[in-house]
Amino acid sequence: MEATLKADGVKVFGPVSDEFRQILTPDALRFIGGLARRFEDRRQELLARRQTVQAAIDAGNRPDFLPETRHIRDGDWKIAPVPRDLQDRRVEITGPVDRKMVINALNSGASAYMADFEDSHSPTWAATIEGQINLIDAVRGTIEFVSPEGKPYRLGDKLATLIVRPRGWHLLEKHVLVDGQPISASIFDFGLFFFHNAHALIQKGTGPYFYLPKIESHREARLWNDVFVRAQEQLKVPAGTIKATVLIETILAAFEVNEILYELRDHMAGLNCGRWDYIFSFIKKFKNVSDYIFPDRAQITMTRHCMHSYSLLVIKTCHRRGAHAIGGMAAQIPIKNDPERNAAALGKVREDKIREATDGHDGTWVAHPGLVSIAREEFDKAMPAPNQIDKLREDVVVTAADLLKLPGGTITEEGLRTNISVGVQYMAAWLGGNGCVPLYNLMEDAATAEISRTQVWQWVHHPKGILVDGRKVTLELFRQVMAEEMETIKASVGDEPFAGGRYALAAQLFDDIISNETLEEFLTLRAYDHLD
């Protein structure tokens, strides 16, 4: 296959329209190619280190706070000052980077909008580059959209602060090769946005702000910091202009929150409790440990000891260092045709936000514009100031045992069915180009799909994967239930949409993942091969 664009060893193999050429300029390609060459070896070393750490856990070694970095945890230091437009982050809305979503999120009334190239984004070539175009237009205030029905969408007067989430260190952008190797998706997403928007954002009185996903250690945070330093040098942007919020969404990162803040201290804005990926990571890391078996995902709430401990640790650590501690996602969607169920769903959101605000979080996440007002109302009550960094929570003491305490509960047939149904339906949507999917009145993204398939895998392969009625979750039972759920999905969506969708491929991939003796690291790694 011939490259569609070339620049100094960087080759683009995806289709390139005239509009795409405005993004994939020779200078932009040289910029991201330079970053890739400089940091690819370290990225590979860090990914290999993940496997070494996993092997140690499999062998019975439990994670703990690092003895070699005690001086950082005990030291008296703070992060660099946080910019004015990141001081009040009481409600943040998240979502993919399609054009209508970008406009609605910026207009939503939220304090910030996390424009997502990661878990809620299906990284087709077209959607990824169009997302970059949409953000360029948003930064310049020119973004507009007209729906097929003729409804116009444009930016209002009061906009959320833009924060961009690139893909994680484990992912590649297969359509761009640097010296013959696929480029890191992290560097591709970050580099293109930074190259085209850093100076424009600074001129507007804001800056290039990022959310960093899937970090497992302070060494991975250090790599991001070095990328930031290099990028700023290359584009003559003042040091420390980039500000990053790190998602604490892996069990291993929870043991290194001080160290992660320290490594990024010149570029740090705060930490976020990425609860769904955190649960996924917890299950995945302990999948082969004999005494660890996790109950239905619906039972693993933020009030469980391990989850609440992790949240309090993030708050205490951030506030000690002058950083914001952002709470987790409310994934509920307003239920328009059932007032009683809608009231119950919104009541759960309110209860969650009350807990976060009273615990000391400085803000929270919602997935739907209809939840912004509820979240804002509860944070306004508990937090009259822009943030509550002065709430130091010196009463909080969190040990390794607190973080690793297994959440008790049961494994039910309903939980098994839900995991299979959500996993297959989400994968089918993702393979079809949609990474943010409403299912059963929740907004599902890759993180919740990861929990679903990881739980099913563990229940099948772990001797304690036993339903509350006494049945062992076997491969045969899984396949029986999946066949039944596929019929239910088909009846729900209709014969023609089912046949025209990617359901059969999704089911086959899901079966391949569950039947494999080794749990695959990420669902998206296997599924990405099937994306254009």
DOLUM-618914 format. One line per 5 residues: number of its first residue (from 0); their letters; for each residue x, y, z of C-alpha. Coordinates in nm, 3 decimals, decimal comma. Layout:
residues N
NUM) a) X/Y/Z ~ ...
This chain:
residues 532
0) meatl) 0,000/0,000/0,000 ~ 0,138/0,340/-0,101 ~ 0,175/0,618/0,154 ~ -0,062/0,910/0,103 ~ 0,175/1,162/0,265
5) kadgv) 0,548/1,160/0,348 ~ 0,775/1,387/0,547 ~ 1,125/1,301/0,668 ~ 1,063/0,933/0,745 ~ 0,703/0,986/0,855
10) kvfgp) 0,453/0,816/0,626 ~ 0,074/0,841/0,639 ~ -0,119/0,541/0,506 ~ -0,473/0,656/0,580 ~ -0,685/0,836/0,320
15) vsdef) -0,601/1,207/0,313 ~ -0,858/1,457/0,186 ~ -0,778/1,822/0,120 ~ -0,923/1,900/0,465 ~ -0,703/1,636/0,629
20) rqilt) -0,396/1,787/0,458 ~ -0,450/2,104/0,662 ~ -0,391/1,895/0,976 ~ -0,130/1,653/0,845 ~ 0,108/1,920/0,721
25) pdalr) 0,476/1,841/0,662 ~ 0,572/2,050/0,965 ~ 0,317/1,875/1,186 ~ 0,439/1,534/1,070 ~ 0,801/1,629/1,136
30) figgl) 0,703/1,747/1,484 ~ 0,525/1,426/1,588 ~ 0,791/1,216/1,412 ~ 1,062/1,387/1,616 ~ 0,878/1,318/1,942
35) arrfe) 0,824/0,955/1,844 ~ 1,190/0,897/1,762 ~ 1,305/1,053/2,086 ~ 1,071/0,864/2,319 ~ 0,970/0,536/2,154
40) drrqe) 1,242/0,325/2,316 ~ 1,140/0,444/2,662 ~ 0,773/0,377/2,587 ~ 0,858/0,021/2,490 ~ 1,069/-0,027/2,804
45) llarr) 0,783/0,093/3,023 ~ 0,533/-0,137/2,854 ~ 0,772/-0,429/2,909 ~ 0,803/-0,327/3,273 ~ 0,426/-0,363/3,309
50) qtvqa) 0,460/-0,730/3,221 ~ 0,738/-0,776/3,476 ~ 0,523/-0,620/3,748 ~ 0,228/-0,839/3,647 ~ 0,443/-1,151/3,673
55) aidag) 0,543/-1,051/4,026 ~ 0,177/-1,014/4,129 ~ 0,095/-1,350/3,971 ~ 0,377/-1,497/4,182 ~ 0,215/-1,369/4,501
60) nrpdf) 0,381/-1,030/4,553 ~ 0,131/-0,766/4,664 ~ 0,175/-0,402/4,554 ~ 0,289/-0,159/4,821 ~ 0,410/0,197/4,856
65) lpetr) 0,763/0,219/4,715 ~ 1,042/0,227/4,975 ~ 1,283/0,395/4,732 ~ 1,054/0,699/4,693 ~ 0,971/0,752/5,059
70) hirdg) 1,162/1,082/5,050 ~ 0,912/1,212/4,792 ~ 0,611/1,105/4,999 ~ 0,762/1,257/5,313 ~ 0,900/1,570/5,145
75) dwkia) 0,758/1,921/5,175 ~ 0,688/2,028/4,817 ~ 0,401/2,150/4,601 ~ 0,314/2,155/4,236 ~ 0,357/2,472/4,027
80) pvprd) 0,068/2,722/4,037 ~ -0,248/2,620/3,853 ~ -0,384/2,862/3,587 ~ -0,690/3,074/3,657 ~ -0,921/2,883/3,423
85) lqdrr) -0,839/2,553/3,599 ~ -0,906/2,685/3,950 ~ -1,278/2,600/3,946 ~ -1,346/2,255/3,802 ~ -1,656/2,163/4,000
90) veitg) -1,832/1,992/3,708 ~ -1,653/1,841/3,410 ~ -1,833/1,680/3,119 ~ -1,663/1,416/2,908 ~ -1,730/1,283/2,564
95) pvdrk) -1,592/1,203/2,220 ~ -1,467/1,457/1,969 ~ -1,741/1,444/1,707 ~ -1,852/1,788/1,594 ~ -2,196/1,807/1,756
100) mvina) -2,064/1,668/2,085 ~ -1,782/1,923/2,099 ~ -2,028/2,211/2,060 ~ -2,282/2,074/2,308 ~ -2,016/1,993/2,568
105) lnsga) -1,857/2,337/2,548 ~ -2,205/2,491/2,582 ~ -2,322/2,251/2,855 ~ -2,270/2,475/3,156 ~ -1,994/2,250/3,284
110) sayma) -1,672/2,406/3,413 ~ -1,457/2,195/3,179 ~ -1,499/1,959/2,886 ~ -1,269/1,663/2,844 ~ -1,249/1,606/2,470
115) dfeds) -1,176/1,239/2,445 ~ -0,959/1,054/2,194 ~ -0,952/0,755/2,428 ~ -1,222/0,547/2,601 ~ -1,530/0,714/2,447
120) hsptw) -1,372/0,743/2,101 ~ -1,362/0,470/1,838 ~ -1,027/0,551/1,674 ~ -1,109/0,507/1,309 ~ -0,876/0,709/1,092
125) aatie) -1,152/0,941/0,975 ~ -1,298/1,002/1,323 ~ -0,955/1,070/1,474 ~ -0,850/1,330/1,217 ~ -1,197/1,486/1,207
130) gqinl) -1,175/1,513/1,585 ~ -0,852/1,711/1,552 ~ -1,022/1,939/1,297 ~ -1,318/1,986/1,530 ~ -1,093/2,092/1,817
135) idavr) -0,897/2,333/1,597 ~ -1,225/2,497/1,498 ~ -1,343/2,499/1,860 ~ -1,023/2,665/1,982 ~ -1,069/2,936/1,718
140) gtief) -1,439/2,975/1,797 ~ -1,549/2,893/1,441 ~ -1,697/2,548/1,495 ~ -2,052/2,502/1,363 ~ -2,272/2,205/1,280
145) vspeg) -2,606/2,154/1,106 ~ -2,793/1,831/1,176 ~ -2,952/1,626/0,897 ~ -3,283/1,775/1,011 ~ -3,146/2,125/0,957
150) kpyrl) -3,092/2,220/1,323 ~ -2,790/2,451/1,363 ~ -2,537/2,419/1,645 ~ -2,282/2,687/1,733 ~ -2,085/2,806/2,034
155) gdkla) -2,249/3,024/2,298 ~ -2,095/3,300/2,505 ~ -1,993/3,100/2,814 ~ -1,781/2,796/2,734 ~ -1,630/2,514/2,936
160) tlivr) -1,251/2,502/2,959 ~ -1,114/2,257/2,703 ~ -0,904/1,963/2,823 ~ -0,793/1,694/2,575 ~ -0,739/1,325/2,652
165) prgwh) -0,500/1,145/2,414 ~ -0,489/0,769/2,392 ~ -0,282/0,569/2,643 ~ 0,080/0,458/2,617 ~ -0,018/0,104/2,516
170) llekh) -0,195/0,210/2,195 ~ -0,065/0,270/1,843 ~ -0,185/0,480/1,549 ~ -0,149/0,223/1,273 ~ -0,206/0,470/0,988
175) vlvdg) 0,116/0,663/1,057 ~ 0,461/0,503/1,048 ~ 0,779/0,665/1,174 ~ 1,086/0,501/1,020 ~ 0,867/0,202/0,934
180) qpisa) 0,707/0,155/1,280 ~ 0,354/0,261/1,388 ~ 0,359/0,579/1,593 ~ 0,251/0,588/1,957 ~ -0,114/0,694/1,963
185) sifdf) -0,037/0,906/2,271 ~ 0,223/1,109/2,087 ~ 0,008/1,127/1,774 ~ -0,301/1,263/1,954 ~ -0,108/1,493/2,187
190) glfff) 0,137/1,612/1,923 ~ -0,116/1,708/1,658 ~ -0,335/1,898/1,903 ~ -0,041/2,075/2,064 ~ 0,123/2,165/1,733
195) hnaha) -0,189/2,326/1,590 ~ -0,339/2,483/1,902 ~ -0,082/2,569/2,169 ~ -0,012/2,924/2,056 ~ -0,378/2,998/1,977
200) liqkg) -0,483/2,882/2,323 ~ -0,217/3,095/2,492 ~ -0,330/3,400/2,295 ~ -0,684/3,342/2,422 ~ -0,566/3,347/2,783
205) tgpyf) -0,595/2,973/2,838 ~ -0,348/2,696/2,754 ~ -0,289/2,343/2,624 ~ -0,446/2,125/2,892 ~ -0,451/1,745/2,890
210) ylpki) -0,590/1,444/3,072 ~ -0,342/1,153/3,086 ~ -0,494/0,802/3,091 ~ -0,393/0,450/3,197 ~ -0,070/0,545/3,378
215) eshre) 0,061/0,261/3,594 ~ 0,368/0,419/3,755 ~ 0,551/0,743/3,819 ~ 0,800/0,638/3,551 ~ 0,521/0,663/3,294
220) arlwn) 0,432/1,007/3,431 ~ 0,799/1,106/3,394 ~ 0,785/1,005/3,028 ~ 0,487/1,234/2,974 ~ 0,670/1,515/3,152
225) dvfvr) 0,972/1,475/2,925 ~ 0,746/1,475/2,618 ~ 0,591/1,801/2,742 ~ 0,931/1,961/2,798 ~ 1,051/1,863/2,452
230) aqeql) 0,730/1,976/2,280 ~ 0,742/2,314/2,450 ~ 1,106/2,360/2,353 ~ 1,036/2,268/1,990 ~ 0,748/2,516/1,953
235) kvpag) 0,905/2,784/2,174 ~ 0,625/2,763/2,429 ~ 0,722/2,873/2,782 ~ 0,816/2,586/3,014 ~ 0,527/2,476/3,233
240) tikat) 0,258/2,609/3,000 ~ 0,117/2,260/2,947 ~ -0,101/2,147/3,237 ~ -0,201/1,787/3,288 ~ -0,451/1,603/3,503
245) vliet) -0,363/1,239/3,554 ~ -0,635/0,978/3,581 ~ -0,566/0,749/3,872 ~ -0,741/0,459/3,704 ~ -0,505/0,171/3,770
250) ilaaf) -0,455/-0,007/4,100 ~ -0,077/0,034/4,073 ~ -0,097/0,411/4,020 ~ -0,286/0,442/4,349 ~ 0,035/0,340/4,530
255) evnei) 0,230/0,619/4,353 ~ 0,004/0,924/4,365 ~ 0,267/1,137/4,539 ~ 0,533/1,028/4,294 ~ 0,311/1,093/3,991
260) lyelr) 0,235/1,444/4,114 ~ 0,607/1,499/4,176 ~ 0,721/1,385/3,831 ~ 0,474/1,621/3,664 ~ 0,495/1,895/3,928
265) dhmag) 0,583/2,171/3,677 ~ 0,295/2,065/3,449 ~ 0,049/1,929/3,702 ~ -0,311/2,042/3,752 ~ -0,454/1,751/3,950
270) lncgr) -0,559/1,389/3,973 ~ -0,890/1,227/3,880 ~ -1,050/0,913/4,021 ~ -1,115/0,715/3,704 ~ -1,332/0,465/3,887
275) wdyif) -1,441/0,234/3,604 ~ -1,094/0,172/3,465 ~ -0,970/0,141/3,823 ~ -1,208/-0,151/3,882 ~ -1,101/-0,305/3,552
280) sfikk) -0,734/-0,267/3,647 ~ -0,792/-0,415/3,993 ~ -0,958/-0,726/3,849 ~ -0,700/-0,759/3,571 ~ -0,394/-0,729/3,793
285) fknvs) -0,525/-0,987/4,042 ~ -0,685/-1,221/3,790 ~ -0,448/-1,509/3,874 ~ -0,439/-1,458/4,251 ~ -0,617/-1,748/4,422
290) dyifp) -0,800/-1,553/4,694 ~ -0,917/-1,267/4,470 ~ -1,253/-1,303/4,298 ~ -1,469/-1,001/4,227 ~ -1,849/-0,982/4,255
295) draqi) -2,089/-0,836/3,999 ~ -1,966/-0,497/3,881 ~ -2,290/-0,332/4,005 ~ -2,185/-0,427/4,359 ~ -1,844/-0,255/4,336
300) tmtrh) -1,953/0,097/4,425 ~ -1,749/0,391/4,553 ~ -1,875/0,321/4,905 ~ -1,686/-0,010/4,919 ~ -1,381/0,008/5,145
305) cmhsy) -1,117/-0,030/4,874 ~ -1,284/0,225/4,645 ~ -1,354/0,486/4,912 ~ -1,000/0,448/5,048 ~ -0,855/0,516/4,704
310) sllvi) -1,075/0,824/4,664 ~ -0,975/0,964/5,004 ~ -0,607/0,897/4,933 ~ -0,628/1,098/4,611 ~ -0,797/1,389/4,792
315) ktchr) -0,549/1,398/5,081 ~ -0,245/1,368/4,854 ~ -0,359/1,626/4,601 ~ -0,450/1,885/4,860 ~ -0,123/1,845/5,045
320) rgaha) 0,054/1,923/4,716 ~ -0,170/2,209/4,601 ~ -0,344/2,006/4,330 ~ -0,709/1,945/4,246 ~ -0,872/1,610/4,322
325) iggma) -1,148/1,542/4,070 ~ -1,413/1,280/4,144 ~ -1,543/1,003/3,924 ~ -1,790/0,962/3,643 ~ -2,166/0,963/3,682
330) aqipi) -2,254/0,735/3,391 ~ -2,632/0,758/3,430 ~ -2,846/0,897/3,149 ~ -3,178/1,074/3,212 ~ -3,467/0,831/3,145
335) kndpe) -3,720/1,042/2,959 ~ -4,010/0,797/2,933 ~ -4,017/0,666/3,292 ~ -4,038/0,937/3,560 ~ -4,010/0,693/3,850
340) rnaaa) -3,695/0,521/3,722 ~ -3,553/0,857/3,616 ~ -3,598/0,992/3,969 ~ -3,423/0,685/4,111 ~ -3,131/0,720/3,866
345) lgkvr) -3,089/1,091/3,936 ~ -3,110/1,019/4,307 ~ -2,808/0,788/4,275 ~ -2,618/1,062/4,093 ~ -2,702/1,314/4,364
350) edkir) -2,597/1,074/4,640 ~ -2,265/1,009/4,464 ~ -2,193/1,379/4,419 ~ -2,282/1,460/4,781 ~ -2,029/1,201/4,894
355) eatdg) -1,759/1,339/4,665 ~ -1,817/1,701/4,762 ~ -1,831/1,636/5,136 ~ -1,525/1,410/5,123 ~ -1,326/1,699/4,974
360) hdgtw) -1,315/1,651/4,598 ~ -1,274/1,974/4,401 ~ -1,499/1,864/4,116 ~ -1,656/1,569/3,945 ~ -1,740/1,412/3,609
365) vahpg) -2,069/1,362/3,427 ~ -2,133/1,191/3,095 ~ -2,455/1,372/3,000 ~ -2,547/1,744/2,991 ~ -2,864/1,661/3,184
370) lvsia) -2,654/1,579/3,492 ~ -2,451/1,901/3,500 ~ -2,702/2,093/3,711 ~ -2,734/1,816/3,974 ~ -2,358/1,786/4,014
375) reefd) -2,314/2,163/4,025 ~ -2,588/2,204/4,284 ~ -2,426/1,959/4,526 ~ -2,077/2,102/4,483 ~ -2,211/2,456/4,523
380) kampa) -2,360/2,356/4,858 ~ -2,041/2,197/4,990 ~ -1,785/2,415/4,813 ~ -1,865/2,789/4,797 ~ -1,503/2,867/4,698
385) pnqid) -1,361/2,773/4,355 ~ -1,210/2,459/4,510 ~ -1,142/2,307/4,851 ~ -0,770/2,244/4,828 ~ -0,743/2,389/5,178
390) klred) -0,937/2,085/5,306 ~ -0,629/1,880/5,387 ~ -0,799/1,566/5,524 ~ -0,517/1,502/5,769 ~ -0,755/1,261/5,943
395) vvvta) -0,725/1,020/5,650 ~ -0,482/0,730/5,679 ~ -0,481/0,482/5,390 ~ -0,268/0,168/5,399 ~ -0,183/-0,085/5,131
400) adllk) -0,428/-0,321/5,300 ~ -0,705/-0,062/5,259 ~ -0,641/-0,030/4,886 ~ -0,622/-0,407/4,836 ~ -0,921/-0,509/5,047
405) lpggt) -1,134/-0,735/4,830 ~ -1,491/-0,608/4,785 ~ -1,720/-0,886/4,904 ~ -2,038/-0,978/4,726 ~ -2,194/-1,231/4,495
410) iteeg) -2,168/-1,346/4,136 ~ -2,515/-1,373/3,983 ~ -2,658/-1,496/3,657 ~ -2,798/-1,146/3,605 ~ -2,448/-1,003/3,645
415) lrtni) -2,310/-1,257/3,398 ~ -2,581/-1,172/3,145 ~ -2,529/-0,799/3,187 ~ -2,154/-0,830/3,136 ~ -2,198/-1,037/2,820
420) svgvq) -2,470/-0,814/2,676 ~ -2,288/-0,488/2,750 ~ -1,956/-0,626/2,631 ~ -2,088/-0,751/2,298 ~ -2,309/-0,448/2,228
425) ymaaw) -2,032/-0,205/2,312 ~ -1,779/-0,389/2,095 ~ -2,026/-0,396/1,805 ~ -2,077/-0,020/1,835 ~ -1,702/0,045/1,870
430) lggng) -1,627/-0,165/1,563 ~ -1,890/0,040/1,382 ~ -1,718/0,365/1,475 ~ -1,905/0,467/1,793 ~ -1,710/0,465/2,118
435) cvply) -1,975/0,611/2,350 ~ -2,289/0,398/2,372 ~ -2,608/0,433/2,584 ~ -2,702/0,087/2,718 ~ -2,953/0,014/2,993
440) nlmed) -2,969/0,381/3,095 ~ -2,593/0,410/3,141 ~ -2,337/0,569/2,910 ~ -2,094/0,289/2,839 ~ -1,742/0,341/2,710
445) aatae) -1,435/0,121/2,673 ~ -1,372/0,119/3,049 ~ -1,706/-0,038/3,137 ~ -1,673/-0,286/2,850 ~ -1,331/-0,377/2,986
450) isrtq) -1,483/-0,455/3,328 ~ -1,747/-0,670/3,160 ~ -1,512/-0,891/2,961 ~ -1,249/-0,910/3,238 ~ -1,506/-1,022/3,494
455) vwqwv) -1,644/-1,292/3,264 ~ -1,291/-1,414/3,188 ~ -1,205/-1,432/3,557 ~ -1,528/-1,610/3,647 ~ -1,464/-1,872/3,377
460) hhpkg) -1,097/-1,931/3,457 ~ -1,093/-1,885/3,837 ~ -1,192/-2,183/4,055 ~ -1,404/-1,949/4,270 ~ -1,606/-1,822/3,975
465) ilvdg) -1,928/-1,967/4,113 ~ -2,276/-1,823/4,080 ~ -2,479/-1,757/4,393 ~ -2,699/-2,056/4,296 ~ -2,395/-2,288/4,308
470) rkvtl) -2,321/-2,326/3,936 ~ -1,962/-2,285/3,821 ~ -1,921/-2,028/3,544 ~ -1,772/-2,247/3,273 ~ -1,692/-2,180/2,910
475) elfrq) -1,999/-2,384/2,818 ~ -2,226/-2,180/3,046 ~ -2,077/-1,858/2,910 ~ -2,146/-1,967/2,552 ~ -2,500/-2,076/2,637
480) vmaee) -2,578/-1,744/2,801 ~ -2,414/-1,548/2,519 ~ -2,625/-1,730/2,259 ~ -2,936/-1,637/2,456 ~ -2,825/-1,275/2,495
485) metik) -2,749/-1,250/2,124 ~ -3,109/-1,349/2,052 ~ -3,229/-1,086/2,299 ~ -3,012/-0,820/2,133 ~ -3,138/-0,924/1,791
490) asvgd) -3,499/-0,895/1,905 ~ -3,427/-0,554/2,056 ~ -3,249/-0,394/1,760 ~ -3,435/-0,575/1,481 ~ -3,328/-0,833/1,224
495) epfag) -3,198/-0,588/0,963 ~ -2,988/-0,365/1,196 ~ -2,856/-0,678/1,366 ~ -2,749/-0,831/1,034 ~ -2,602/-0,502/0,913
500) gryal) -2,418/-0,429/1,238 ~ -2,097/-0,576/1,371 ~ -2,265/-0,802/1,627 ~ -2,140/-1,132/1,486 ~ -1,780/-1,008/1,477
505) aaqlf) -1,816/-0,861/1,826 ~ -1,948/-1,191/1,960 ~ -1,665/-1,385/1,797 ~ -1,402/-1,150/1,941 ~ -1,569/-1,166/2,282
510) ddiis) -1,565/-1,547/2,269 ~ -1,200/-1,548/2,160 ~ -1,110/-1,328/2,456 ~ -1,302/-1,532/2,713 ~ -1,182/-1,872/2,587
515) netle) -0,816/-1,770/2,578 ~ -0,618/-1,912/2,871 ~ -0,436/-1,578/2,897 ~ -0,634/-1,261/2,961 ~ -0,555/-1,001/2,699
520) efltl) -0,429/-0,669/2,834 ~ -0,679/-0,448/2,653 ~ -0,995/-0,518/2,458 ~ -0,916/-0,240/2,212 ~ -0,584/-0,392/2,109
525) raydh) -0,758/-0,690/1,950 ~ -1,053/-0,492/1,814 ~ -0,835/-0,216/1,661 ~ -0,720/-0,455/1,389 ~ -1,076/-0,451/1,255
530) ld) -1,110/-0,071/1,238 ~ -1,054/0,127/0,917
